[in-house]
């Protein structure tokens, strides 16, 4: 019998991975939902999923959470700057528990990306290669929700500010990425690395899609990275570090770091990824 565990299930992606496993026929009793805040997934427990406390910073909790687990989906930590150590702790605990395979959610083109988020993923991928446990790596691109979650602001201001230089990117919904992770865990493909893209578009096309769906004209204005950072601080009230991070993401998009022609996502989930228009409609 295979027992699947998913970390970070009190967050968006982890929970959706559990939901996808259930939808794909995995018995609830064969799924372990690991969360720091177990109350947030109490409804999963009511459906028969094993809910266990687990904290990336607490080795004893990880040992208990992974007891009897066969396959583990390691959802990357949200604590930027602390991820490498936290992921290493999970990998170590998985080795102690006798886990037979790990599926890890990395970032698109991790080994060549200029994104500030990439180095910790590179370090985690290296830790997985050094581990005795075979691993499957899902290099996920950007979430569509990073944009659709801001539609209200786009419509209110009539402007979509960016610094991508007209470059294309690929992005997918959390649900699609979760579905891919569930499939990768269920099927036997140890050692595989997938570049998970989604749908391709430019920020101009995003603005046009928001305009068409909402009926309110939203215009994309492309500026320099420095101007974007300054505007995010002045108009959006972001601190310098946060504004600089988001501006640097656009700089990386301009370099092509978040674009891929890979069809790995579609092949894994067995259908086309959710379209940009569908994601915008769902968000409103």
JOTADA-V400068 format. One record per helix or strand of 2 or more residues. SS is the DSSP state (@ for helix, = for strand). FROM is the first residue (numbers start at 1). LEN is the number of residues. If there is no record, write none. Layout:
ss | from | len
SS | FROM | LEN
SS | FROM | LEN
//
This chain:
ss | from | len
= | 4 | 3
@ | 12 | 12
@ | 28 | 3
= | 31 | 5
@ | 38 | 9
= | 50 | 4
@ | 59 | 7
= | 71 | 4
@ | 83 | 15
= | 101 | 7
@ | 118 | 13
= | 134 | 7
= | 142 | 2
@ | 145 | 4
@ | 151 | 7
= | 159 | 4
= | 169 | 4
@ | 174 | 13
= | 193 | 4
= | 199 | 3
@ | 203 | 12
= | 219 | 4
@ | 225 | 10
@ | 240 | 15
@ | 264 | 6
@ | 276 | 8
//
